[in-house]
Amino acid sequence: MRNVTLVLSDGTKFHGKSFGYEKPVAGEVVFNTAMMGYPESLTDPSYAGQLMVLTFPLVGNYGVPPFSFEPNGLPTFMESDRIYASAIIVADYSEQYSHWNAKESLAEWLKREHVPGITGIDTRELTKVLREAGVMMGKILFDDEPDIIPEADYEGVNFVDLVSCKDIIKYNEGAGKRVVLVDCGVKANIIRCLINRGVEVVRVPWNYDYTDMDFDGLFLANGPGDPDTCEDAVKIIKKQMNMSRKPICGICMGNQLLAKAAGANIYKLKYGHRSHNQPVCMVGTTHCYITSQNHGYAVNAKTLGADWEELFVNMNDGSNEGIRHKTNPWFSSQFHPEACSGPVDTEFMFDKFVETLNK
């Protein structure tokens, strides 16, 4: 293992060893407090452009499942077609793995997909730095190649455009109700949760004008980066809402885009929500749910239009976790109801959406 150094934009340095693909890389350094699920997280397009720090100390002990695909084209065990995170940073990488479904080690997978991995980092201290100072840019440098310094294109980059599909893709053709899914970087399990409920899914690029299409409901998917770079998507959502009362549901980035279409502003969280254990309360009830989350931006609920209200609120910091229209069947969640990996407490969001299609 070659010696590497993680250099944060404030000059803080952490020293470790390389166990993945050997190349310098730069990106936004973010931390995830989940205890498991690295295959799903690494393949989540919402991590595009980011160096992912896992706070759980031991990583790699259950290996990596096969990268197989179902007949419908969805990956069986992953959340997309490849790794989207720019790198993974862990405290202790387990070279030996044991799991009935493992086909290769995490290191082998990273090398095959040309993604760096660092071990031996004090991720506890690194997370404290990021919590105090906020997420910041960072670089992974190889100590024996000090002159090779990567630069990251991050600020102002439309990562949604980089990860979204380029053509229309259909799933479950000929099924009951038809749902247009706006692909901002959609996780496979979101599509699976929809087709498992007997609907046809028409997946379109993030900036595709679907308003003239024949469909029964609109679904706005998750995705990476700053929602303010997705004004084209917001304009089309506004156009759709002005034309029709057809049901709309959004997840994560979809919550933010729907909120922008409702007149709200978006702001960047200090260090984001990336975990399997975020408590969320449904507004107006005593119901609290444990949710899986992965986002760095949030909706300023105070700026919502008069016809809108909050649906969920984060119990840790009070930030918005979902919105709904007061009269029309339009609602969303900032968290991930499909939660792959993670808790499935809120999968009822898909049931509610499909119910609205039949009204």
Secondary structure by P-SEA (a helix, b strand, c coil): cbbbbbbcccbbbbbbbbcccccccccbbbbbcccccaaaaaaccccccccccccccccccccccccccccccccccccccccccccccccccccccccccccccaaaaaaaabbbbbcccaaaaaaaaaaaccbbbbbbbbcccccbbbbbccccccccccccccbbbbccccccbbbbbbcccccaaaaaaaaaabbbbbbbccccccccccccbbbbbbbbccccccaaaaaaaaaaaaccccbbbbccaaaaaaaaaabbbbbbccccccccbbbbbcccccbbbbbccccccccccccccccccccbbbcccccccccccccccccccccccccccccccccaaaaaaaaaaac
